[in-house]
Amino acid sequence: MLFAIVVAAGQGRRMGFKKQFLQLAGRPMWTRSVEAMLAGGAQRVAVVASAEDIPQMRGTLEEVAWNERCAVVQGGPTRHASVAAGMRYIYDTVLEIGLDLREVLVAVHDAARPFVSRDDVIRTYDAARPSGAAILGRSCRDTVKWRTDQYVDHTVPREQLFLAETPQVVRGDLIYSAYLEDSSVESPTDDSALLESLGYRVACVESTAYNGKVTTPADLDYAAWLASKLWGEEGDL
């Protein structure tokens, strides 16, 4: 069974507002990210939110066709704590249903990546089955410099560099040890870093379509333009 977690608990300090509520073609961005996971095969999605945002998000769910396949759960003070809260919810759900954990895959996706393609989500799920984990991303196309202070120290060979995106998928039997027990990585930068620290092999899946993250004010105009091209004014996936 395929699950997904959409991380939407950010406080918007860099943007000046909570970007998960950015309107894209008439819908909040976090709902677009949920729809992307559902289109890619997720059967149930947990949206991790700040406590103060839960009532608004649950109200929005009442207006969409897929509300019965989505739940909103409270996150934590860091991204990792929020992901762990989502994993706890899904782990408990899996045990309640009585599923074989090895047949469960959980995709963790940023609410700020609403444009990920259906096929890329499917491919990332598929890649996680053999090794237990997989991440979507892209090979580095730019020349990379290692700098010391404000000066170039040396050029980094880019052939082996891989720029991580989301979703990042973990198999159900790894959830407890990776997310719900004490970890040697207190605040990993992403899910792959946590899994790597525990010795799990993480497969790399190359993105085939635009999967940019809405991070800065400069991203807003492009996101609005692309949303209008993909979904019109009020369109659904």
C-alpha positions as CSV (number, residue, x, y, z in Angstrom):
1,M,0.0,0.0,0.0
2,L,1.3,3.5,-0.9
3,F,1.2,6.3,1.6
4,A,2.5,9.9,1.5
5,I,3.3,12.6,3.9
6,V,3.1,16.2,2.8
7,V,5.1,18.5,5.0
8,A,3.2,21.7,5.4
9,A,4.2,23.0,8.9
10,G,6.5,25.8,7.9
11,Q,6.2,29.2,9.6
12,G,7.1,31.3,6.5
13,R,9.9,33.3,8.1
14,R,11.8,33.8,4.8
15,M,8.7,34.5,2.7
16,G,7.0,36.7,5.3
17,F,3.9,34.5,5.0
18,K,3.1,30.8,5.1
19,K,3.8,29.7,1.6
20,Q,1.8,26.5,2.0
21,F,-1.3,28.7,1.6
22,L,-0.1,30.4,-1.6
23,Q,-2.9,30.3,-4.1
24,L,-2.1,28.4,-7.2
25,A,-4.8,28.4,-9.8
26,G,-7.4,29.0,-7.1
27,R,-6.2,26.4,-4.7
28,P,-3.8,26.5,-1.7
29,M,-0.3,25.1,-2.7
30,W,-0.4,22.4,-0.1
31,T,-3.5,20.9,-1.8
32,R,-1.7,20.8,-5.1
33,S,1.1,18.8,-3.5
34,V,-1.4,16.4,-2.0
35,E,-3.0,16.0,-5.4
36,A,0.4,15.3,-6.9
37,M,0.9,12.4,-4.4
38,L,-2.5,11.0,-5.1
39,A,-1.9,11.2,-8.9
40,G,1.3,9.3,-8.4
41,G,-0.4,6.4,-6.6
42,A,-0.6,7.3,-2.9
43,Q,-3.8,5.8,-1.5
44,R,-3.7,7.8,1.8
45,V,-1.9,11.1,2.6
46,A,-1.0,12.7,5.9
47,V,-0.6,16.4,5.8
48,V,1.7,17.6,8.7
49,A,0.7,21.1,9.9
50,S,1.3,23.5,12.7
51,A,-1.3,23.3,15.4
52,E,-2.7,26.8,14.5
53,D,-3.2,25.8,10.9
54,I,-5.0,22.5,11.4
55,P,-8.6,23.9,11.6
56,Q,-8.1,25.9,8.3
57,M,-6.7,22.9,6.5
58,R,-9.4,20.5,7.8
59,G,-11.9,23.1,6.6
60,T,-10.4,23.0,3.1
61,L,-10.5,19.3,3.1
62,E,-14.3,19.4,3.4
63,E,-14.4,21.1,0.0
64,V,-12.3,18.6,-2.1
65,A,-13.3,15.3,-3.6
66,W,-10.4,13.4,-2.0
67,N,-10.9,14.4,1.6
68,E,-11.5,10.8,2.8
69,R,-8.0,9.8,1.6
70,C,-6.3,12.7,3.5
71,A,-5.7,13.5,7.2
72,V,-4.2,16.5,8.8
73,V,-1.8,15.8,11.8
74,Q,0.1,18.1,14.0
75,G,3.8,18.5,13.3
76,G,6.8,19.5,15.5
77,P,9.3,22.3,15.9
78,T,11.6,21.1,13.1
79,R,11.1,19.5,9.7
80,H,12.4,16.2,11.0
81,A,10.1,16.3,14.0
82,S,7.2,17.0,11.7
83,V,8.1,14.1,9.4
84,A,8.5,11.8,12.4
85,A,5.0,12.8,13.6
86,G,3.6,11.9,10.1
87,M,5.5,8.6,10.2
88,R,4.0,7.8,13.6
89,Y,0.5,8.4,12.3
90,I,1.1,6.2,9.3
91,Y,2.9,3.5,11.3
92,D,0.0,3.3,13.7
93,T,-2.5,3.2,10.7
94,V,-0.6,0.4,9.1
95,L,-0.6,-1.7,12.3
96,E,-4.3,-1.0,12.8
97,I,-5.1,-2.2,9.2
98,G,-2.8,-5.2,9.7
99,L,-0.6,-4.7,6.6
100,D,2.7,-6.3,6.0
101,L,5.2,-3.5,6.6
102,R,7.5,-4.6,3.8
103,E,4.6,-4.0,1.4
104,V,4.1,-0.4,2.5
105,L,5.9,2.6,1.0
106,V,5.8,6.1,2.4
107,A,6.7,9.1,0.3
108,V,7.7,12.3,2.1
109,H,7.0,15.3,0.0
110,D,7.4,19.1,0.6
111,A,4.3,21.1,0.3
112,A,6.4,23.7,-1.5
113,R,7.0,21.3,-4.5
114,P,3.5,21.3,-6.1
115,F,4.6,20.6,-9.6
116,V,6.2,17.2,-9.3
117,S,5.1,14.9,-12.1
118,R,2.9,11.9,-11.7
119,D,5.4,9.6,-13.5
120,D,8.3,10.8,-11.3
121,V,6.3,10.0,-8.2
122,I,5.5,6.5,-9.5
123,R,9.1,5.9,-10.4
124,T,10.4,6.9,-7.0
125,Y,7.9,4.6,-5.3
126,D,9.0,1.7,-7.5
127,A,12.7,2.4,-6.9
128,A,12.3,2.2,-3.1
129,R,11.0,-1.4,-3.1
130,P,14.4,-3.3,-3.6
131,S,16.6,-1.2,-1.3
132,G,14.1,0.2,1.1
133,A,14.5,3.9,0.2
134,A,14.7,6.2,-2.8
135,I,14.9,9.9,-3.6
136,L,13.9,12.0,-6.5
137,G,16.4,14.5,-7.7
138,R,18.6,15.5,-10.6
139,S,22.2,15.4,-11.7
140,C,24.2,18.5,-11.2
141,R,24.5,20.4,-14.5
142,D,26.4,23.5,-13.2
143,T,30.1,23.8,-12.3
144,V,30.4,23.6,-8.6
145,K,33.0,25.6,-6.6
146,W,34.2,24.9,-3.0
147,R,34.8,28.2,-1.4
148,T,36.8,29.2,1.7
149,D,35.7,32.5,3.1
150,Q,34.7,34.4,-0.1
151,Y,37.2,32.9,-2.4
152,V,37.2,29.8,-4.6
153,D,39.2,27.0,-3.0
154,H,38.8,24.4,-5.7
155,T,36.3,23.1,-8.3
156,V,34.3,20.1,-7.3
157,P,33.8,17.3,-9.9
158,R,30.1,17.2,-10.7
159,E,29.8,13.8,-12.3
160,Q,28.8,12.1,-9.0
161,L,26.7,15.0,-7.6
162,F,23.0,14.5,-7.2
163,L,20.7,17.4,-6.2
164,A,18.0,16.0,-3.9
165,E,14.4,16.8,-4.3
166,T,11.2,15.2,-3.0
167,P,9.4,12.9,-2.7
168,Q,11.8,10.7,-0.7
169,V,10.4,7.3,-0.2
170,V,11.0,4.8,2.7
171,R,9.7,1.2,3.0
172,G,7.4,0.5,5.9
173,D,9.7,-1.9,7.7
174,L,12.3,0.8,8.1
175,I,10.1,3.4,9.6
176,Y,10.4,2.5,13.2
177,S,14.2,2.3,13.4
178,A,14.7,5.3,11.2
179,Y,12.0,7.7,12.5
180,L,10.5,6.5,15.8
181,E,13.6,5.4,17.7
182,D,16.4,7.7,18.9
183,S,18.6,8.6,15.9
184,S,22.3,9.6,15.8
185,V,21.3,12.4,13.5
186,E,19.4,15.0,15.6
187,S,18.2,17.2,12.8
188,P,18.9,15.6,9.3
189,T,18.7,17.9,6.4
190,D,16.4,15.5,4.6
191,D,15.0,12.0,4.9
192,S,17.8,10.5,2.9
193,A,20.4,11.9,5.3
194,L,18.7,10.1,8.1
195,L,18.6,6.8,6.3
196,E,22.2,7.1,5.1
197,S,23.3,7.6,8.7
198,L,21.7,4.3,9.6
199,G,23.4,2.4,6.8
200,Y,20.5,2.1,4.4
201,R,21.1,2.3,0.7
202,V,19.1,5.0,-1.0
203,A,18.3,4.8,-4.7
204,C,18.5,7.9,-6.8
205,V,15.7,8.6,-9.3
206,E,16.4,11.3,-12.0
207,S,13.6,13.9,-12.3
208,T,12.1,14.1,-15.8
209,A,10.0,17.2,-15.3
210,Y,10.1,20.5,-13.4
211,N,10.0,20.0,-9.7
212,G,11.1,23.3,-8.4
213,K,10.6,24.3,-4.7
214,V,8.8,27.6,-3.9
215,T,11.4,29.0,-1.5
216,T,11.9,32.7,-2.1
217,P,9.7,35.7,-3.2
218,A,11.4,35.4,-6.6
219,D,9.8,32.0,-7.1
220,L,6.2,33.3,-6.6
221,D,5.6,34.8,-10.1
222,Y,6.9,31.7,-11.9
223,A,4.8,29.4,-9.7
224,A,1.6,31.4,-10.4
225,W,2.3,31.4,-14.1
226,L,3.0,27.7,-14.3
227,A,0.0,26.9,-12.2
228,S,-2.2,28.8,-14.6
229,K,-0.8,26.9,-17.5
230,L,-1.3,23.5,-15.9
231,W,-4.6,24.0,-14.1
232,G,-6.3,27.1,-15.4
233,E,-8.1,29.2,-12.9
234,E,-9.8,26.5,-10.8
235,G,-8.7,23.3,-12.4
236,D,-7.8,20.0,-10.6
237,L,-5.2,17.4,-11.5
